[in-house]
Every structure is written in C-alpha cells, then in structure tokens.
Amino acid sequence: MKFGAVMAKTEDAFTMGKIHSRSWRTAYKGIVPDEIVAAFTADKQAERFARAIAARREEYYLFTVDGRPAGVASLYRSHEDGEPDCVGEIYSIYFHPDFWGTPATQAGLEFCIKRLKSLGYSRLTIWVLCDNIRARRFYEKNGFVRDGRAQQITLGRPLWEERYSMEV
C-alpha cells in the first residue's frame, strides 16, 4: 500500500465531497435520521469543501492509496473558545468505506497527529458521536481518551458527542 497525503486544492472539492458523503452516510446510518443521511450528498459536500479550502482557515487534506482517492481530513487549532494555543484539533477525518479497517485509516490518523504536532500543538482533540462505536474504538486504540467534555448537537434529532484528547 502506498499512502499519500496532499494539502487539498479547490479542484479536489468534488472528489473530497464524494468520499465524505459516502463515508458519512455509511457511518451514521441508524444513528442520524434517514432523511438527514439521504440529504448529505456529494454535491453539497463538494460545495462546502470548495468554500472552506478557498477560505484557508484550517488545513484540508486529501488522502490517497496507490494513487486512488481514499480519505479526507481537516485540522488546525482548536475551534473551542477558551482553549489554550497549544491545543490542536482534528475537525474531521473520513475514509471511503472501502478503506475502513485497512492500514490506510491508521496512516491517515497518524498523518493528522504528526501534522498537528509539527505545527506546535501539544494536546490534540477530536469530537465523536457517542453512538459511533466504530470511531470511538479506533480513536481509543490510537491513544485518544475521553476527557470528560460532552455536548449535545442536533442532526435531525438531538445527539450527544464526546471529546477525545491526547498529549503529543
């Protein structure tokens, strides 16, 4: 497996939208209401990625495996008010379901951790839906721990998410 990570460009937005929507729709089926899952389309996500990449408030990456688009991630300084400057956040990391359970997902997470560390962050966070057991196990296996922060969000219905963190 040849893993690659490149900083995303606006022309990558549609590819990223396809990966993100397929991953999101698969991961959250049965967790998020069906009508919300159905509305999470590649086109809508591509538009969101194009705007976000152009704004450059955070870093966006496109991951490849053997030259094939496989995953996406966004990261930078924590978006939470009051967090010290040493806290970086993985805002999102999604892989196409074809790559779930493969070394690619591990390589993608390791890339995000190393990148945030190289930017000078010594503590990293990621928010995870409480009902997303697969993701929670993955982050826990990789050294993230629940740090006691939780919040309710609304995705068609109220859902809880927990913050995971790690020192690097």
Secondary structure, 3 states (H helix, E strand, C coil): CCEEEEECCHHHHHHHHHHHHHHHHHHCECCECHHHHHHCCHHHHHHHHHHHHHHCCCEEEEEEECCEEEEEEEEEECCCCCCCCCEEEEEEEEECHHHCCCHHHHHHHHHHHHHHHHCCCCEEEEEEECCCHHHHHHHHHCCCEEEEEEEEEECCCEEEEEEEEEEC
